[in-house]
Amino acid sequence: MYILTFKKIRIVVRNNELVYNYKKNNEIFNFDTYRFKAIVRGERRQYRLEATNENGEVKLINCDYLGWKNFKKLINELKIDTEYIN
């Protein structure tokens, strides 16, 4: 289990799912159903996780509050590809 908390965001990686909690809203992403990609926009310092399900529907998870150091830890924990955009 991996837990990352910063201000109002809490991300928990456990068993076979990622749980994203912002304020009081929970979203659960199962690794069997979703594929993840990290998107980093350097100029604007935007950090996003792109979650794509089997039907091709895409959800963007805003991780700006985490900052680069914590976002990088999350990317390494999930072992996902990263797209860098200037």
VMD Tcl script that builds the backbone (N, CA, C; Angstrom):
set m [mol new atoms 258]
animate dup $m
set s [atomselect $m all]
$s set {name element resname resid chain x y z} {
  {N N MET 1 A 0.849 -1.172 0.000}
  {CA C MET 1 A 0.000 0.000 0.000}
  {C C MET 1 A 0.897 1.238 0.000}
  {N N TYR 2 A 0.498 2.251 -0.767}
  {CA C TYR 2 A 1.237 3.497 -0.898}
  {C C TYR 2 A 0.252 4.635 -0.691}
  {N N ILE 3 A 0.558 5.562 0.227}
  {CA C ILE 3 A -0.324 6.682 0.517}
  {C C ILE 3 A 0.444 7.978 0.304}
  {N N LEU 4 A -0.156 8.894 -0.429}
  {CA C LEU 4 A 0.435 10.203 -0.678}
  {C C LEU 4 A -0.617 11.247 -0.342}
  {N N THR 5 A -0.304 12.125 0.616}
  {CA C THR 5 A -1.255 13.138 1.054}
  {C C THR 5 A -0.617 14.516 0.951}
  {N N PHE 6 A -1.342 15.455 0.393}
  {CA C PHE 6 A -0.862 16.829 0.330}
  {C C PHE 6 A -2.065 17.761 0.298}
  {N N LYS 7 A -2.151 18.653 1.254}
  {CA C LYS 7 A -3.267 19.588 1.396}
  {C C LYS 7 A -4.591 18.838 1.305}
  {N N LYS 8 A -5.359 19.069 0.238}
  {CA C LYS 8 A -6.697 18.488 0.141}
  {C C LYS 8 A -6.730 17.194 -0.665}
  {N N ILE 9 A -5.581 16.774 -1.184}
  {CA C ILE 9 A -5.539 15.578 -2.035}
  {C C ILE 9 A -4.968 14.403 -1.258}
  {N N ARG 10 A -5.582 13.255 -1.450}
  {CA C ARG 10 A -5.053 12.016 -0.877}
  {C C ARG 10 A -5.132 10.944 -1.950}
  {N N ILE 11 A -3.989 10.337 -2.242}
  {CA C ILE 11 A -3.935 9.270 -3.236}
  {C C ILE 11 A -3.448 8.012 -2.536}
  {N N VAL 12 A -4.223 6.947 -2.678}
  {CA C VAL 12 A -3.875 5.672 -2.064}
  {C C VAL 12 A -3.775 4.628 -3.174}
  {N N VAL 13 A -2.637 3.950 -3.217}
  {CA C VAL 13 A -2.456 2.849 -4.155}
  {C C VAL 13 A -2.420 1.584 -3.314}
  {N N ARG 14 A -3.408 0.730 -3.521}
  {CA C ARG 14 A -3.475 -0.507 -2.737}
  {C C ARG 14 A -3.987 -1.631 -3.625}
  {N N ASN 15 A -3.544 -2.815 -3.302}
  {CA C ASN 15 A -3.930 -3.994 -4.060}
  {C C ASN 15 A -3.890 -3.695 -5.553}
  {N N ASN 16 A -5.029 -3.616 -6.169}
  {CA C ASN 16 A -5.085 -3.457 -7.618}
  {C C ASN 16 A -5.848 -2.190 -8.023}
  {N N GLU 17 A -5.772 -1.131 -7.172}
  {CA C GLU 17 A -6.519 0.066 -7.497}
  {C C GLU 17 A -5.848 1.326 -6.969}
  {N N LEU 18 A -6.220 2.447 -7.580}
  {CA C LEU 18 A -5.790 3.759 -7.143}
  {C C LEU 18 A -7.033 4.499 -6.670}
  {N N VAL 19 A -6.987 5.014 -5.449}
  {CA C VAL 19 A -8.107 5.770 -4.893}
  {C C VAL 19 A -7.672 7.226 -4.805}
  {N N TYR 20 A -8.412 8.104 -5.490}
  {CA C TYR 20 A -8.115 9.530 -5.522}
  {C C TYR 20 A -9.168 10.245 -4.703}
  {N N ASN 21 A -8.762 10.923 -3.647}
  {CA C ASN 21 A -9.682 11.615 -2.763}
  {C C ASN 21 A -9.353 13.098 -2.788}
  {N N TYR 22 A -10.308 13.907 -3.230}
  {CA C TYR 22 A -10.159 15.361 -3.222}
  {C C TYR 22 A -11.339 15.940 -2.471}
  {N N LYS 23 A -11.046 16.653 -1.396}
  {CA C LYS 23 A -12.057 17.131 -0.459}
  {C C LYS 23 A -12.815 15.914 0.048}
  {N N LYS 24 A -14.080 15.744 -0.286}
  {CA C LYS 24 A -14.816 14.570 0.205}
  {C C LYS 24 A -15.264 13.664 -0.928}
  {N N ASN 25 A -14.702 13.871 -2.122}
  {CA C ASN 25 A -15.059 13.047 -3.275}
  {C C ASN 25 A -14.022 11.962 -3.489}
  {N N ASN 26 A -14.480 10.735 -3.620}
  {CA C ASN 26 A -13.600 9.598 -3.889}
  {C C ASN 26 A -13.809 9.110 -5.310}
  {N N GLU 27 A -12.727 8.817 -5.992}
  {CA C GLU 27 A -12.795 8.141 -7.278}
  {C C GLU 27 A -11.867 6.943 -7.192}
  {N N ILE 28 A -12.361 5.800 -7.620}
  {CA C ILE 28 A -11.579 4.568 -7.566}
  {C C ILE 28 A -11.292 4.109 -8.987}
  {N N PHE 29 A -10.006 3.879 -9.257}
  {CA C PHE 29 A -9.567 3.430 -10.569}
  {C C PHE 29 A -8.916 2.061 -10.411}
  {N N ASN 30 A -9.522 1.046 -10.992}
  {CA C ASN 30 A -8.995 -0.311 -10.923}
  {C C ASN 30 A -7.962 -0.500 -12.031}
  {N N PHE 31 A -6.803 -1.076 -11.692}
  {CA C PHE 31 A -5.726 -1.250 -12.672}
  {C C PHE 31 A -6.083 -2.248 -13.769}
  {N N ASP 32 A -7.060 -3.119 -13.534}
  {CA C ASP 32 A -7.498 -4.045 -14.577}
  {C C ASP 32 A -8.352 -3.326 -15.626}
  {N N THR 33 A -9.003 -2.239 -15.220}
  {CA C THR 33 A -9.922 -1.511 -16.089}
  {C C THR 33 A -9.285 -0.277 -16.720}
  {N N TYR 34 A -8.382 0.386 -15.995}
  {CA C TYR 34 A -7.799 1.646 -16.456}
  {C C TYR 34 A -6.310 1.498 -16.776}
  {N N ARG 35 A -5.883 2.222 -17.803}
  {CA C ARG 35 A -4.463 2.382 -18.119}
  {C C ARG 35 A -4.094 3.818 -17.754}
  {N N PHE 36 A -2.923 3.992 -17.161}
  {CA C PHE 36 A -2.503 5.307 -16.696}
  {C C PHE 36 A -1.325 5.837 -17.499}
  {N N LYS 37 A -1.312 7.157 -17.669}
  {CA C LYS 37 A -0.180 7.851 -18.266}
  {C C LYS 37 A -0.028 9.162 -17.506}
  {N N ALA 38 A 1.205 9.535 -17.213}
  {CA C ALA 38 A 1.469 10.802 -16.538}
  {C C ALA 38 A 1.748 11.869 -17.584}
  {N N ILE 39 A 1.212 13.058 -17.374}
  {CA C ILE 39 A 1.440 14.178 -18.273}
  {C C ILE 39 A 2.029 15.330 -17.458}
  {N N VAL 40 A 3.192 15.818 -17.903}
  {CA C VAL 40 A 3.876 16.911 -17.219}
  {C C VAL 40 A 4.010 18.068 -18.195}
  {N N ARG 41 A 3.456 19.207 -17.845}
  {CA C ARG 41 A 3.619 20.432 -18.641}
  {C C ARG 41 A 4.579 21.332 -17.880}
  {N N GLY 42 A 5.799 21.413 -18.375}
  {CA C GLY 42 A 6.875 22.099 -17.669}
  {C C GLY 42 A 6.669 23.583 -17.463}
  {N N GLU 43 A 6.285 24.310 -18.504}
  {CA C GLU 43 A 6.147 25.759 -18.391}
  {C C GLU 43 A 5.090 26.148 -17.368}
  {N N ARG 44 A 3.991 25.472 -17.405}
  {CA C ARG 44 A 2.875 25.813 -16.516}
  {C C ARG 44 A 2.922 25.058 -15.200}
  {N N ARG 45 A 3.842 24.133 -15.084}
  {CA C ARG 45 A 3.956 23.277 -13.890}
  {C C ARG 45 A 2.642 22.567 -13.601}
  {N N GLN 46 A 2.120 21.915 -14.634}
  {CA C GLN 46 A 0.892 21.141 -14.492}
  {C C GLN 46 A 1.243 19.658 -14.466}
  {N N TYR 47 A 0.663 18.943 -13.520}
  {CA C TYR 47 A 0.904 17.513 -13.367}
  {C C TYR 47 A -0.444 16.799 -13.394}
  {N N ARG 48 A -0.609 15.895 -14.345}
  {CA C ARG 48 A -1.876 15.192 -14.512}
  {C C ARG 48 A -1.634 13.697 -14.656}
  {N N LEU 49 A -2.575 12.917 -14.183}
  {CA C LEU 49 A -2.631 11.493 -14.489}
  {C C LEU 49 A -3.787 11.320 -15.452}
  {N N GLU 50 A -3.521 10.655 -16.548}
  {CA C GLU 50 A -4.562 10.373 -17.531}
  {C C GLU 50 A -4.969 8.919 -17.351}
  {N N ALA 51 A -6.228 8.701 -17.019}
  {CA C ALA 51 A -6.749 7.349 -16.812}
  {C C ALA 51 A -7.704 7.024 -17.953}
  {N N THR 52 A -7.384 5.988 -18.731}
  {CA C THR 52 A -8.202 5.587 -19.873}
  {C C THR 52 A -8.796 4.212 -19.591}
  {N N ASN 53 A -10.122 4.084 -19.721}
  {CA C ASN 53 A -10.744 2.786 -19.464}
  {C C ASN 53 A -10.877 1.968 -20.753}
  {N N GLU 54 A -11.493 0.805 -20.654}
  {CA C GLU 54 A -11.617 -0.124 -21.785}
  {C C GLU 54 A -12.407 0.464 -22.948}
  {N N ASN 55 A -13.335 1.390 -22.652}
  {CA C ASN 55 A -14.175 1.994 -23.679}
  {C C ASN 55 A -13.524 3.210 -24.332}
  {N N GLY 56 A -12.311 3.549 -23.904}
  {CA C GLY 56 A -11.611 4.695 -24.458}
  {C C GLY 56 A -11.955 6.013 -23.786}
  {N N GLU 57 A -12.762 5.964 -22.735}
  {CA C GLU 57 A -13.100 7.178 -21.996}
  {C C GLU 57 A -11.895 7.603 -21.164}
  {N N VAL 58 A -11.588 8.893 -21.197}
  {CA C VAL 58 A -10.406 9.417 -20.518}
  {C C VAL 58 A -10.825 10.321 -19.365}
  {N N LYS 59 A -10.186 10.120 -18.215}
  {CA C LYS 59 A -10.375 11.001 -17.069}
  {C C LYS 59 A -9.012 11.575 -16.712}
  {N N LEU 60 A -8.975 12.892 -16.518}
  {CA C LEU 60 A -7.743 13.543 -16.092}
  {C C LEU 60 A -7.799 13.792 -14.593}
  {N N ILE 61 A -6.764 13.380 -13.906}
  {CA C ILE 61 A -6.671 13.572 -12.467}
  {C C ILE 61 A -5.656 14.687 -12.229}
  {N N ASN 62 A -6.116 15.784 -11.648}
  {CA C ASN 62 A -5.259 16.933 -11.398}
  {C C ASN 62 A -4.371 16.663 -10.183}
  {N N CYS 63 A -3.061 16.733 -10.388}
  {CA C CYS 63 A -2.105 16.484 -9.300}
  {C C CYS 63 A -1.199 17.691 -9.077}
  {N N ASP 64 A -1.654 18.891 -9.469}
  {CA C ASP 64 A -0.836 20.095 -9.319}
  {C C ASP 64 A -0.422 20.341 -7.873}
  {N N TYR 65 A -1.322 20.103 -6.941}
  {CA C TYR 65 A -1.031 20.352 -5.532}
  {C C TYR 65 A 0.133 19.511 -5.014}
  {N N LEU 66 A 0.389 18.390 -5.653}
  {CA C LEU 66 A 1.449 17.504 -5.178}
  {C C LEU 66 A 2.840 18.088 -5.383}
  {N N GLY 67 A 3.003 18.888 -6.426}
  {CA C GLY 67 A 4.335 19.396 -6.759}
  {C C GLY 67 A 5.127 18.320 -7.483}
  {N N TRP 68 A 6.235 18.713 -8.095}
  {CA C TRP 68 A 7.012 17.796 -8.917}
  {C C TRP 68 A 7.586 16.625 -8.122}
  {N N LYS 69 A 8.152 16.900 -6.955}
  {CA C LYS 69 A 8.827 15.858 -6.176}
  {C C LYS 69 A 7.857 14.727 -5.804}
  {N N ASN 70 A 6.684 15.077 -5.286}
  {CA C ASN 70 A 5.702 14.060 -4.896}
  {C C ASN 70 A 5.062 13.387 -6.107}
  {N N PHE 71 A 4.854 14.158 -7.177}
  {CA C PHE 71 A 4.277 13.578 -8.394}
  {C C PHE 71 A 5.239 12.549 -8.985}
  {N N LYS 72 A 6.520 12.861 -8.951}
  {CA C LYS 72 A 7.532 11.925 -9.459}
  {C C LYS 72 A 7.537 10.633 -8.631}
  {N N LYS 73 A 7.384 10.757 -7.315}
  {CA C LYS 73 A 7.296 9.565 -6.455}
  {C C LYS 73 A 6.102 8.697 -6.857}
  {N N LEU 74 A 4.975 9.367 -7.137}
  {CA C LEU 74 A 3.774 8.642 -7.538}
  {C C LEU 74 A 3.980 7.931 -8.870}
  {N N ILE 75 A 4.597 8.611 -9.834}
  {CA C ILE 75 A 4.881 8.010 -11.141}
  {C C ILE 75 A 5.755 6.771 -10.974}
  {N N ASN 76 A 6.779 6.899 -10.144}
  {CA C ASN 76 A 7.689 5.766 -9.911}
  {C C ASN 76 A 6.973 4.616 -9.219}
  {N N GLU 77 A 6.094 4.917 -8.298}
  {CA C GLU 77 A 5.344 3.877 -7.584}
  {C C GLU 77 A 4.420 3.127 -8.529}
  {N N LEU 78 A 3.761 3.867 -9.422}
  {CA C LEU 78 A 2.828 3.246 -10.363}
  {C C LEU 78 A 3.532 2.605 -11.566}
  {N N LYS 79 A 4.799 3.004 -11.789}
  {CA C LYS 79 A 5.570 2.490 -12.927}
  {C C LYS 79 A 4.824 2.735 -14.248}
  {N N ILE 80 A 4.518 4.003 -14.510}
  {CA C ILE 80 A 3.777 4.364 -15.703}
  {C C ILE 80 A 4.608 5.265 -16.619}
  {N N ASP 81 A 4.220 5.316 -17.880}
  {CA C ASP 81 A 4.885 6.177 -18.847}
  {C C ASP 81 A 4.560 7.633 -18.567}
  {N N THR 82 A 5.517 8.499 -18.938}
  {CA C THR 82 A 5.346 9.924 -18.708}
  {C C THR 82 A 5.531 10.678 -20.011}
  {N N GLU 83 A 4.626 11.607 -20.271}
  {CA C GLU 83 A 4.719 12.468 -21.449}
  {C C GLU 83 A 5.067 13.872 -20.971}
  {N N TYR 84 A 6.178 14.413 -21.488}
  {CA C TYR 84 A 6.612 15.763 -21.105}
  {C C TYR 84 A 6.237 16.730 -22.228}
  {N N ILE 85 A 5.541 17.796 -21.878}
  {CA C ILE 85 A 5.111 18.794 -22.848}
  {C C ILE 85 A 5.631 20.160 -22.367}
  {N N ASN 86 A 6.274 20.906 -23.270}
  {CA C ASN 86 A 6.774 22.245 -22.892}
  {C C ASN 86 A 5.744 23.302 -23.122}
}
mol reanalyze $m
mol bondsrecalc $m
mol representation Tube
mol addrep $m
